[in-house]
Amino acid sequence: MTPTFTRFAAIDWSGAKGARHKGIAVALCETGEAVPTLIAAPDRLWSRRAVAQWLVAASREAPTLFGFDFSFAPPFVARGGYLPGDRVPEGGPAFWAYVDSICDDADLGAASLLEIAHRRHFYFGKADGVKADFMHNRACEAHYRAGGGGKPSTVYDAIGAAQVAKASFAGMRMLHHVRPHVPVWPFDPLPDRGSLVVEIYTSIAARAAGRPKGRTKMRDSAALNDALAMLGSAGHGGAMPDDHGADAIVTAAWMRRAALNPDLWRPKAMTAQIARTEGWTLGVI
């Protein structure tokens, strides 16, 4: 079964501390060829809670596919647990609930989990030892890398501008709050109707749009519109959005096309255990 959606939303996410985040952008499009539009934040800059509230409301308006660019769970299969040696739940949704229960950070943040509650599992610098010892990947990430997709980040790497750890654990808190209203694939099965939340890589969308490996960022309107044209979308008018907005626009256009591909919903390498514990990224086959 290939699910049917009438709208597609890509959310460029952020795990930054604080209550409002420059790094969050939300783009939405409908079926057809119209260019995705950026959704304005209710208070100038998006908060993570505002994104969750918007998602729940939007999910009731029309069958919408929502894509987030963070890891929905830590590695589990290869290590036998999310945080080996620590007593934590062993399934995605139960782990999200656990993360939410121990974090009191502002705006669904989760830095305290990395910095205090489970500090020994995360790499913050040379004082923690050899970085390679922390570089564990999920099955999906290993599959993506083996297929030439590139080297994905790990949620255990918590240092540097490219780290995804804080964004991912903050995202898990958000998933805990929205899942009672919208299913999350593949932890939940594909619905016969209605909305759905999935994990995406904005780099997969950019590569599908013709951006070369290692140069997925679009810095001007010409590059953005060339990418949109490759995805069968009308061009973007007006001022050039920032990196986060451009990523969200292109990814929403890619999702509109990708959702029609039944192979993306049935990746051969995704076992039932992987789906239950680690999840999968839409577009990795």
C-alpha positions as CSV (number, residue, x, y, z in Angstrom):
1,M,0.0,0.0,0.0
2,T,1.2,3.5,-0.9
3,P,-0.3,6.1,1.4
4,T,-2.2,9.1,-0.1
5,F,-1.5,12.6,1.1
6,T,-2.7,15.9,-0.2
7,R,-0.1,18.1,1.5
8,F,3.6,17.8,2.3
9,A,5.5,19.6,5.0
10,A,9.2,19.6,5.6
11,I,10.6,20.9,8.9
12,D,14.2,21.9,9.2
13,W,14.7,21.3,12.9
14,S,16.9,22.7,15.7
15,G,18.1,21.4,19.1
16,A,19.5,24.7,20.2
17,K,18.9,25.9,23.8
18,G,16.3,28.6,24.4
19,A,12.7,29.1,23.4
20,R,12.9,30.6,19.9
21,H,15.1,29.2,17.1
22,K,16.5,30.7,13.9
23,G,17.3,27.2,12.8
24,I,13.7,26.0,12.4
25,A,11.9,26.5,9.1
26,V,8.6,25.0,8.0
27,A,7.7,24.6,4.3
28,L,4.3,23.3,3.0
29,C,3.0,22.3,-0.4
30,E,0.0,20.6,-1.9
31,T,-0.2,18.0,-4.7
32,G,0.6,19.4,-8.1
33,E,3.5,21.7,-9.1
34,A,3.1,24.8,-7.0
35,V,6.2,25.9,-5.1
36,P,6.3,25.0,-1.4
37,T,5.7,28.1,0.8
38,L,7.4,28.9,4.1
39,I,5.0,29.0,7.0
40,A,5.5,32.0,9.2
41,A,6.1,31.3,12.9
42,P,3.4,32.5,15.2
43,D,5.9,34.7,17.1
44,R,8.6,35.7,14.5
45,L,10.8,32.7,15.2
46,W,9.5,29.1,15.7
47,S,9.7,27.4,19.0
48,R,9.6,23.6,19.1
49,R,6.4,23.6,21.0
50,A,4.8,25.9,18.4
51,V,5.9,23.4,15.6
52,A,4.2,20.6,17.5
53,Q,1.0,22.6,18.0
54,W,1.0,23.6,14.3
55,L,1.6,20.0,13.2
56,V,-1.4,18.6,15.2
57,A,-3.7,21.4,13.9
58,A,-2.5,21.0,10.3
59,S,-2.9,17.2,10.5
60,R,-6.6,17.6,11.1
61,E,-7.1,19.9,8.1
62,A,-5.9,17.6,5.4
63,P,-3.9,14.3,5.0
64,T,-0.4,15.7,5.4
65,L,3.0,14.0,5.3
66,F,5.3,15.7,7.8
67,G,9.1,15.3,7.5
68,F,11.7,16.1,10.1
69,D,15.4,16.1,9.7
70,F,16.6,14.5,12.9
71,S,17.2,10.9,14.0
72,F,14.1,9.5,15.5
73,A,16.0,7.1,17.8
74,P,19.6,6.2,18.8
75,P,21.2,3.1,17.4
76,F,19.9,-0.1,19.0
77,V,20.3,-3.2,16.9
78,A,24.1,-3.2,16.6
79,R,24.6,-2.4,20.3
80,G,21.8,-4.2,21.9
81,G,20.4,-1.0,23.5
82,Y,20.2,2.7,23.1
83,L,22.5,3.5,26.0
84,P,24.2,0.2,26.9
85,G,24.6,-0.2,30.6
86,D,21.9,2.2,31.5
87,R,18.3,1.1,32.2
88,V,16.2,2.7,29.6
89,P,13.2,1.5,27.5
90,E,13.8,-0.6,24.4
91,G,11.3,0.6,21.9
92,G,11.1,4.0,20.1
93,P,7.9,5.5,21.5
94,A,8.7,4.2,25.0
95,F,12.2,5.8,24.8
96,W,10.7,9.1,23.6
97,A,8.5,9.1,26.7
98,Y,11.5,8.4,28.9
99,V,13.5,11.2,27.3
100,D,10.6,13.6,27.9
101,S,10.2,12.5,31.5
102,I,13.8,13.2,32.5
103,C,14.3,16.5,30.6
104,D,13.1,19.8,32.0
105,D,14.9,21.9,29.5
106,A,13.0,24.8,28.0
107,D,10.9,24.3,24.8
108,L,11.3,20.5,24.6
109,G,15.0,20.8,24.7
110,A,17.1,17.8,25.8
111,A,20.6,19.1,26.4
112,S,20.4,17.9,30.0
113,L,20.2,14.3,28.9
114,L,23.4,14.6,27.0
115,E,25.2,16.8,29.5
116,I,24.1,15.3,32.8
117,A,21.7,12.3,32.9
118,H,23.6,10.1,30.4
119,R,26.8,12.1,30.0
120,R,29.2,9.1,29.5
121,H,27.5,8.0,26.3
122,F,28.2,11.3,24.4
123,Y,31.4,12.8,22.9
124,F,32.0,16.4,23.7
125,G,35.7,16.6,23.1
126,K,39.1,15.0,23.5
127,A,38.6,14.6,27.3
128,D,36.0,12.0,26.6
129,G,38.6,9.7,24.8
130,V,38.8,8.4,21.3
131,K,36.0,9.9,19.2
132,A,35.8,6.8,17.0
133,D,34.5,4.9,20.1
134,F,31.3,7.0,20.0
135,M,30.6,6.8,16.3
136,H,27.8,4.2,16.3
137,N,25.1,4.3,13.6
138,R,21.7,2.9,13.1
139,A,21.0,0.2,10.6
140,C,19.5,2.8,8.2
141,E,22.5,5.1,8.5
142,A,24.9,2.2,7.8
143,H,22.8,1.1,4.8
144,Y,22.8,4.7,3.5
145,R,26.6,5.0,3.8
146,A,27.2,1.6,2.2
147,G,25.1,2.7,-0.8
148,G,27.3,5.7,-1.3
149,G,25.1,8.3,0.3
150,G,27.8,9.7,2.5
151,K,28.8,9.6,6.1
152,P,25.8,10.2,8.4
153,S,26.2,11.8,11.8
154,T,25.6,9.9,15.0
155,V,23.4,11.0,17.9
156,Y,26.3,10.3,20.2
157,D,28.5,13.0,18.7
158,A,27.6,16.2,20.6
159,I,30.3,18.6,19.5
160,G,30.5,21.0,16.6
161,A,28.1,22.8,14.3
162,A,27.3,19.6,12.3
163,Q,26.3,17.5,15.4
164,V,22.7,16.2,15.4
165,A,22.6,15.0,19.0
166,K,20.7,17.8,20.7
167,A,18.3,18.2,17.8
168,S,17.5,14.5,17.7
169,F,16.8,14.1,21.4
170,A,14.8,17.4,21.4
171,G,12.9,15.9,18.5
172,M,12.2,12.7,20.4
173,R,10.5,14.8,23.0
174,M,8.4,16.4,20.3
175,L,7.5,13.0,18.8
176,H,6.2,11.9,22.2
177,H,3.9,14.9,22.3
178,V,2.5,14.6,18.7
179,R,2.2,10.8,18.4
180,P,-1.1,10.6,20.3
181,H,-2.5,12.7,17.4
182,V,-0.4,11.6,14.4
183,P,1.3,8.3,13.7
184,V,5.0,8.1,13.3
185,W,6.4,5.8,10.6
186,P,7.8,3.1,10.8
187,F,7.2,2.8,14.5
188,D,3.5,2.9,13.6
189,P,2.2,1.2,10.4
190,L,1.2,3.2,7.4
191,P,-2.3,4.6,7.9
192,D,-5.1,3.9,5.5
193,R,-5.9,7.6,5.6
194,G,-4.9,10.7,7.4
195,S,-1.6,12.3,8.3
196,L,1.8,10.8,9.1
197,V,5.2,11.9,10.5
198,V,8.4,10.6,8.9
199,E,12.2,11.1,9.2
200,I,13.9,12.7,6.3
201,Y,17.4,13.8,5.3
202,T,17.4,17.2,3.6
203,S,20.6,16.0,1.8
204,I,18.7,13.2,0.0
205,A,16.2,15.8,-1.3
206,A,19.0,18.1,-2.4
207,R,20.8,15.3,-4.2
208,A,17.6,14.2,-6.0
209,A,17.3,17.9,-7.0
210,G,20.6,17.8,-8.8
211,R,22.8,19.3,-6.1
212,P,26.3,17.7,-6.1
213,K,27.5,15.7,-3.1
214,G,29.1,17.9,-0.5
215,R,27.4,21.0,-2.0
216,T,23.8,20.5,-1.1
217,K,23.3,24.1,0.3
218,M,21.7,26.6,-2.1
219,R,23.0,30.1,-1.8
220,D,21.1,32.0,-4.4
221,S,17.7,32.0,-6.2
222,A,19.1,30.5,-9.4
223,A,20.4,27.4,-7.5
224,L,17.1,27.1,-5.6
225,N,15.0,27.3,-8.7
226,D,17.2,24.9,-10.6
227,A,16.7,22.4,-7.8
228,L,12.9,22.9,-7.7
229,A,12.7,22.5,-11.5
230,M,14.5,19.1,-11.1
231,L,11.7,18.1,-8.7
232,G,8.9,19.2,-11.0
233,S,8.1,22.2,-9.0
234,A,7.4,25.8,-10.0
235,G,10.1,28.3,-9.0
236,H,10.4,30.3,-5.9
237,G,9.6,34.0,-6.2
238,G,10.6,36.8,-3.9
239,A,13.6,37.1,-1.7
240,M,16.0,34.2,-1.3
241,P,15.3,32.4,2.0
242,D,18.1,31.4,4.4
243,D,19.7,28.0,4.3
244,H,17.1,26.5,6.6
245,G,14.2,27.9,4.5
246,A,15.8,26.7,1.2
247,D,16.3,23.2,2.6
248,A,12.7,23.0,3.8
249,I,11.3,24.3,0.5
250,V,13.3,21.8,-1.6
251,T,12.6,18.9,0.8
252,A,8.9,19.5,0.7
253,A,8.9,19.5,-3.1
254,W,10.9,16.2,-3.0
255,M,8.5,14.7,-0.4
256,R,5.6,15.4,-2.8
257,R,7.3,13.2,-5.4
258,A,8.9,10.6,-3.1
259,A,5.6,9.8,-1.3
260,L,4.3,8.3,-4.6
261,N,7.2,5.7,-4.8
262,P,6.0,2.5,-3.1
263,D,9.6,1.2,-2.8
264,L,10.4,3.9,-0.3
265,W,7.7,2.7,2.0
266,R,9.0,-0.9,1.9
267,P,12.8,-0.8,2.2
268,K,14.1,-4.3,2.0
269,A,16.8,-3.8,4.7
270,M,14.3,-2.6,7.3
271,T,13.4,-5.5,9.6
272,A,10.5,-5.5,12.1
273,Q,13.1,-5.0,14.9
274,I,14.7,-2.0,13.1
275,A,11.2,-0.5,12.6
276,R,10.3,-0.9,16.2
277,T,13.6,0.3,17.8
278,E,15.5,2.5,15.4
279,G,13.1,3.6,12.7
280,W,14.0,4.5,9.1
281,T,14.6,7.5,6.9
282,L,12.2,8.0,4.0
283,G,14.2,7.8,0.8
284,V,16.8,5.3,2.0
285,I,16.4,2.0,0.1
